[in-house]
Amino acid sequence: MVVGGNMDSFEKFNGRILESDQEGKSWKVSLIEEGASSNGYNGYKRYYPGTLLENIVERFEDIPAYMYQAGEDILDHLPEDARKIGQLNLNLIGFYENPRLETIEGKKNIVADLKVHDGAESVRELLKDMWNRGKELGVSIVAEGKVEIGKVKGKKYAVMKDIIPESVDPVTNPATGARFLELKEKEVGNLHFESELGGLVSSFDPDIEEQLGVEINSEADLDVEERQIVLDSLIESVEGVSEVLTSELSFIRDDIGEASEEFLASALSFLNDSLSGETNFTEGKDNEDIISNLKELSGEEDLSSFSEALDQGNVQQFLSMLGLEEKISQKEGNVSEVEERVEALESKVDDIGTTLNKFEDYLKEERMTEKLEESGLPSAAEKRVRKQLKDAEDDIGLTEIEEAIENEEEFFNEIIGDIGSTVSGLGGNEVKENGEEVEEEVKEFFSGKIKH
């Protein structure tokens, strides 16, 4: 998601399911709710104007729903790799109909009906079972979005300007707060963003004082060397972030990592310049960008308190006022949950790999059977070919199958030819004249066409 007029790649918006019919074929879903959400963007809460909901409601007509089961009670979006090659029909469970605006608890909501198709009986049973067992369920919108920082009733928000939905998928993710609601007995909560599940891991060590031999407290006056030690530690922590995150979390880093790294970079740049005496909080054109970033990051217009903290050498107070540690720790708390999801996805990938291997073996068997039937080899020769290919250590493809059959045909024809020659050489004009006929009958016998 980017600030400004450009549409960015997939964002994930979480909504809630309101009710279901008894058969699980139709689910009433609240997709987006008017107002401020509990999650933010670049330090600001996201805000969904009612006018936006009015403008985009029709876009949800006939939007597909895909479901990917990553564990016994874990539902998620189709993995990104699968999306890149196109949605798999096997994961399509239905479409949304009749999108409309409804007022729930005094707020506008985009509501639509998920119609699970008749062929997805197992999906209906799974959703009904999880609903009845009280599992936390919801839906998540995969969409492109546009956001701008602006004021609503005097307060700054990340105001959503546009949303173009791609799909709306059933998910289970308690960390986002998305869940099924028991009919209409519970109020519909704020929209949550799945992208908030991820983020950067804080490498700040609680034992930093002991490790660095530097005392940091509210009254401490750090000299330049001590400041540099702390600064180097912070920079090292930032540089270590990419090593802490696993490659499996790359899709989360794409969503939120850029913004977090930019946040850290701006804060550290400001801190570095301040420590070296190159930053003036109130004067100098060269500092305008840094001061602007600091104001945006901290939400403060008056930076004098930051100046006092650094003048006193109090780095800890500076960070505390900036809210850096708190903002990072909020993301850190979700990383373990993300890693659990990744682990479940990896397990599912392994299962898929096993299934694909079985499918590949099945295709090879089909190809082999087809080619053997075309060859007309006798059953004994077919068994030899199958055993030969089964015992092969290398991967067997169509070329290897055809070569094995061709070799067996040559071998078989040589044997039959020898038999014909032997019969012809037994003597007697009649036998010699019938050598070719005998050879053909031998072929038919070995091919199972003549029964004895």
C-alpha positions in Angstrom: 0.0 0.0 0.0 1.5 3.4 -0.9 0.7 6.9 -0.1 -0.6 8.9 -3.1 -2.4 8.2 -6.3 -0.9 4.9 -7.3 -2.6 1.6 -6.9 -0.3 -0.9 -5.2 -0.2 -4.7 -5.3 -2.3 -7.0 -3.2 -3.4 -5.9 0.2 -5.4 -8.1 2.5 -8.4 -6.7 4.4 -10.2 -8.9 6.9 -14.0 -8.8 7.4 -16.5 -11.0 9.3 -19.1 -13.5 8.6 -22.5 -12.7 10.0 -24.6 -15.8 9.5 -25.1 -19.0 7.5 -28.0 -21.1 6.3 -28.4 -24.6 7.8 -26.7 -26.4 4.8 -23.7 -24.0 4.7 -24.4 -23.1 1.1 -25.0 -19.4 1.7 -23.0 -17.2 4.1 -23.8 -13.5 4.8 -20.5 -11.6 5.1 -19.7 -8.1 6.3 -16.7 -7.2 4.1 -15.8 -3.7 5.1 -17.0 -1.4 7.8 -17.2 2.4 7.8 -14.9 4.3 10.1 -11.5 3.9 11.7 -9.9 0.5 12.0 -7.8 -0.7 14.9 -4.8 -1.2 12.7 -2.6 1.4 11.2 -0.5 2.4 8.2 2.8 4.4 8.7 1.8 5.3 12.2 -1.8 6.3 11.4 -5.0 4.4 11.9 -6.7 3.5 8.7 -10.1 5.1 8.0 -12.8 4.0 5.6 -15.2 6.8 4.5 -18.8 5.9 4.0 -18.6 7.5 0.5 -15.9 5.0 -0.4 -18.1 2.1 0.5 -20.9 3.5 -1.5 -18.6 3.9 -4.6 -17.1 0.4 -4.5 -20.0 -1.8 -3.3 -20.9 -3.1 -6.8 -17.3 -4.3 -7.4 -18.0 -7.2 -5.1 -20.7 -8.8 -7.4 -19.4 -12.2 -8.7 -16.1 -11.8 -6.9 -14.7 -15.4 -6.4 -13.9 -17.1 -3.2 -10.8 -19.4 -2.9 -9.9 -21.6 0.0 -6.7 -23.2 1.0 -6.5 -25.5 4.0 -3.1 -25.2 5.6 -3.9 -27.4 8.6 -6.7 -29.2 10.5 -8.3 -25.9 11.6 -6.3 -23.4 9.5 -7.7 -21.7 6.4 -5.8 -19.2 4.4 -5.4 -17.5 1.1 -4.0 -19.5 -1.8 -0.2 -19.2 -1.6 1.4 -16.4 -3.6 3.3 -18.8 -6.0 0.0 -20.4 -6.9 -1.6 -16.9 -7.5 1.3 -16.0 -9.8 0.4 -18.9 -12.2 -3.3 -18.3 -11.9 -5.9 -19.5 -9.4 -6.4 -23.2 -9.2 -9.9 -24.3 -10.0 -9.7 -26.9 -7.3 -9.4 -24.1 -4.7 -12.5 -22.2 -6.0 -15.4 -22.7 -3.6 -17.9 -20.1 -4.9 -18.8 -16.5 -5.7 -20.3 -13.5 -3.9 -23.8 -12.2 -4.9 -26.0 -9.3 -4.0 -23.4 -6.9 -2.5 -25.2 -4.1 -0.7 -24.8 -1.4 2.0 -26.3 -2.2 5.4 -26.1 -0.3 8.6 -24.8 -2.4 11.5 -24.4 -0.8 15.0 -24.8 2.6 13.4 -22.1 2.1 10.8 -22.3 1.4 7.0 -21.1 -2.0 6.0 -20.6 -3.6 2.6 -22.4 -6.9 2.9 -22.6 -9.7 0.4 -23.7 -13.4 0.2 -21.1 -16.1 -0.4 -22.7 -18.8 -2.4 -20.7 -22.0 -2.0 -21.1 -24.1 -5.2 -22.8 -27.5 -5.1 -19.6 -29.4 -5.9 -17.9 -28.1 -2.7 -19.8 -30.3 -0.3 -16.6 -31.0 1.7 -16.0 -27.2 2.0 -19.5 -26.6 3.3 -19.1 -29.4 5.9 -15.7 -28.1 7.0 -17.0 -24.5 7.5 -20.1 -25.7 9.3 -18.1 -27.9 11.5 -15.6 -25.2 12.4 -18.5 -22.7 13.0 -20.3 -25.2 15.3 -17.1 -25.9 17.2 -16.6 -22.2 17.8 -13.4 -21.9 15.8 -12.4 -18.3 15.0 -13.2 -17.8 11.3 -13.4 -14.9 9.0 -12.9 -13.7 5.4 -10.0 -11.7 3.9 -10.2 -9.5 0.8 -7.3 -9.7 -1.5 -7.3 -6.3 -3.3 -5.4 -3.4 -4.7 -5.7 -0.2 -2.7 -4.9 3.5 -2.5 -4.4 5.5 0.7 -3.6 9.1 1.5 -2.7 10.7 4.8 -5.4 13.2 5.7 -7.6 14.6 8.5 -11.0 13.4 9.5 -12.8 15.5 12.1 -9.5 17.1 13.0 -7.6 13.9 13.5 -5.0 12.4 11.1 -5.7 9.1 9.5 -4.5 6.9 6.6 -7.7 7.5 4.6 -8.6 4.8 2.1 -9.3 6.3 -1.3 -9.9 3.2 -3.4 -10.2 -0.6 -3.2 -10.3 -3.0 -6.2 -11.1 -6.5 -4.9 -9.6 -9.6 -6.5 -11.1 -12.3 -4.3 -12.6 -12.7 -0.8 -11.3 -15.9 0.9 -12.3 -17.7 4.1 -9.5 -17.5 6.6 -8.7 -18.5 10.2 -6.5 -16.0 11.9 -7.3 -15.1 15.5 -4.4 -12.6 15.5 -6.3 -10.3 13.2 -9.5 -10.5 15.2 -11.5 -11.8 12.3 -14.0 -14.5 13.3 -17.4 -15.9 12.5 -20.3 -14.2 14.4 -23.1 -16.3 15.8 -25.9 -15.1 13.6 -26.5 -11.4 14.5 -26.1 -11.7 18.3 -22.6 -10.1 18.4 -21.6 -6.8 17.0 -19.4 -6.6 14.0 -16.0 -5.3 15.0 -13.5 -3.2 13.1 -11.8 -4.3 9.9 -8.4 -5.7 10.4 -5.5 -6.1 8.0 -3.8 -9.4 7.6 -0.6 -7.7 6.6 -0.3 -6.6 10.2 0.5 -10.2 11.1 4.0 -9.7 9.9 6.8 -7.3 10.1 10.4 -6.8 11.3 11.8 -8.6 14.3 13.3 -6.3 16.9 16.9 -7.2 17.6 17.2 -4.9 20.6 18.7 -6.9 23.5 17.4 -6.3 27.0 20.9 -6.9 28.3 22.5 -4.3 26.1 23.9 -2.3 29.0 25.8 -5.3 30.3 27.0 -6.5 26.9 28.3 -3.0 25.8 29.5 -1.9 29.2 27.4 1.3 28.8 25.0 2.5 31.5 21.8 3.9 30.1 19.3 5.6 32.4 17.1 8.7 32.6 19.9 10.7 34.2 22.9 9.3 32.2 25.2 11.6 30.3 26.8 9.5 27.6 30.0 10.7 26.1 30.6 10.6 22.3 32.3 7.2 22.4 29.4 5.7 24.5 26.9 7.3 22.1 28.6 5.7 19.2 28.6 2.3 20.9 24.8 2.5 21.4 24.3 3.8 17.8 26.4 1.0 16.3 24.4 -1.5 18.3 21.1 0.0 16.9 22.4 0.0 13.4 23.7 -3.6 13.8 20.2 -4.5 15.0 18.6 -3.0 11.9 21.1 -4.7 9.6 20.3 -8.0 11.3 16.6 -7.8 10.7 16.8 -9.4 7.3 18.8 -12.3 8.8 16.3 -12.8 11.6 13.3 -13.1 9.2 13.1 -16.3 7.4 12.7 -16.5 3.6 9.2 -18.0 4.2 8.1 -14.6 5.6 9.1 -12.8 2.4 5.5 -12.2 1.5 4.9 -10.4 4.8 8.1 -8.4 4.4 6.8 -7.2 1.0 3.6 -6.0 2.7 5.0 -4.2 5.7 8.8 -4.6 5.8 9.5 -1.7 3.5 7.6 0.8 5.7 9.2 -0.6 8.8 12.7 -0.4 7.4 12.0 3.1 6.2 10.9 4.1 9.7 14.0 2.7 11.3 16.3 4.2 8.7 14.8 7.7 9.2 15.0 7.4 13.0 18.6 6.2 12.9 19.6 8.8 10.3 18.2 11.5 12.5 19.9 10.0 15.6 23.2 9.7 13.8 23.2 13.3 12.6 22.2 14.5 16.0 24.9 12.6 17.8 27.5 14.0 15.4 26.3 17.5 15.9 25.2 17.9 12.3 21.5 18.3 12.9 19.7 21.4 14.1 16.2 20.8 15.3 14.9 24.2 14.3 17.1 25.7 11.5 18.7 24.7 8.3 17.2 23.6 5.0 19.3 20.5 4.9 17.4 19.2 7.9 13.9 19.8 6.6 13.4 16.2 5.4 14.7 14.7 8.7 12.7 17.1 10.8 9.6 16.4 8.7 10.1 12.6 9.0 10.6 12.9 12.8 7.4 14.9 13.2 5.5 12.3 11.1 7.0 9.3 13.0 6.5 10.8 16.4 3.2 12.6 15.8 4.7 15.7 17.5 5.0 19.2 16.1 7.3 20.5 18.9 10.6 18.8 18.8 12.2 20.6 21.7 11.9 17.6 24.0 13.8 15.5 21.5 16.5 18.1 21.4 16.8 18.2 25.2 17.0 14.4 25.3 19.9 14.3 22.9 21.6 17.3 24.4 21.6 15.3 27.7 22.9 12.2 25.8 19.8 10.3 26.8 19.3 8.0 23.8 16.9 5.7 25.7 14.6 8.7 26.3 14.9 9.7 22.7 13.9 6.2 21.5 11.1 6.1 24.1 9.7 9.4 22.9 9.9 8.3 19.3 8.0 5.2 20.1 10.5 3.1 18.1 10.9 0.2 20.5 7.1 0.0 21.2 6.3 0.0 17.5 8.8 -2.7 16.7 7.7 -4.8 19.7 4.1 -4.7 18.5 5.3 -6.4 15.3 7.6 -8.7 17.2 4.7 -10.1 19.1 3.1 -11.3 15.9 6.2 -12.9 14.3 5.9 -16.2 16.2 2.3 -16.6 15.0 3.3 -15.9 11.5 6.1 -18.5 11.8 3.5 -21.0 12.9 1.4 -20.2 9.9 4.5 -20.6 7.7 5.3 -23.9 9.3 1.8 -25.1 8.6 2.1 -23.9 5.0 5.4 -25.6 4.6 3.8 -28.8 5.8 1.1 -28.3 3.3 3.6 -27.7 0.6 5.3 -31.0 1.5 1.9 -32.8 1.3 1.3 -31.1 -2.1 4.8 -32.3 -3.2 4.0 -35.8 -2.2 0.7 -35.6 -4.1 2.4 -34.3 -7.2 4.9 -37.1 -7.1 2.1 -39.6 -6.9 0.4 -37.8 -9.8 3.6 -37.9 -11.8 4.0 -41.6 -11.2 0.4 -42.1 -12.3 1.0 -40.2 -15.5 4.1 -42.3 -16.2 2.1 -45.4 -15.7 -0.5 -44.2 -18.1 2.0 -43.3 -20.7 3.8 -46.6 -20.4 0.5 -48.5 -20.7 -0.5 -46.5 -23.8 2.9 -47.1 -25.5 2.9 -50.8 -24.6 -0.5 -51.2 -26.1 0.6 -49.5 -29.3 3.7 -51.7 -29.5 1.8 -55.0 -29.4 4.5 -56.6 -27.3 3.5 -59.8 -25.5 2.7 -59.7 -21.8 6.1 -61.3 -20.9 7.9 -58.5 -22.8 5.7 -55.8 -21.2 6.7 -57.1 -17.8 10.4 -56.9 -18.8 9.9 -53.3 -19.9 8.0 -52.3 -16.7 10.7 -53.9 -14.5 13.5 -52.3 -16.4 11.9 -48.8 -16.0 11.0 -49.4 -12.3 14.6 -50.4 -11.5 16.1 -47.4 -13.2 17.7 -44.9 -10.8 17.3 -41.8 -13.0 14.1 -40.0 -13.6 12.0 -41.7 -16.2 10.2 -39.6 -18.8 8.3 -40.3 -22.0 11.6 -40.5 -24.0 13.0 -43.2 -21.7 9.7 -45.2 -21.9 9.7 -45.1 -25.7 13.4 -46.1 -25.9 12.8 -49.1 -23.5 9.8 -50.3 -25.6 11.8 -49.9 -28.8 14.7 -51.9 -27.5 12.3 -54.6 -26.3 10.6 -54.7 -29.7 14.0 -55.2 -31.4 14.9 -57.9 -29.0 11.6 -59.7 -29.5 11.8 -59.5 -33.3 15.3 -60.9 -33.2 14.0 -63.9 -31.2 11.0 -64.4 -33.5 13.3 -64.1 -36.6 15.6 -66.8 -35.2 12.6 -69.1 -34.6 11.4 -68.6 -38.2 14.9 -69.3 -39.6 15.1 -72.4 -37.5 11.8 -73.7 -38.7 12.7 -73.0 -42.3 16.0 -74.8 -41.9 14.4 -78.0 -40.7 14.1 -79.3 -44.2 11.2 -80.1 -46.6 9.8 -77.7 -49.1 6.5 -77.3 -47.3 8.1 -76.4 -44.0 10.4 -73.9 -45.8 7.5 -72.3 -47.6 5.6 -71.9 -44.4 8.5 -70.4 -42.4 7.1 -66.9 -42.5 3.6 -68.2 -41.5 5.1 -70.1 -38.6 7.0 -67.0 -37.5 3.7 -64.9 -37.5 1.9 -67.6 -35.5 4.7 -67.6 -33.0 4.3 -63.8 -32.6 0.6 -64.1 -32.2 1.1 -66.9 -29.6 3.4 -64.7 -27.5 1.1 -61.8 -27.9 -1.7 -63.8 -26.4 -3.8 -63.8 -29.6 -3.7 -67.6 -29.9 -4.8 -69.6 -26.8 -3.6 -73.2 -26.2 
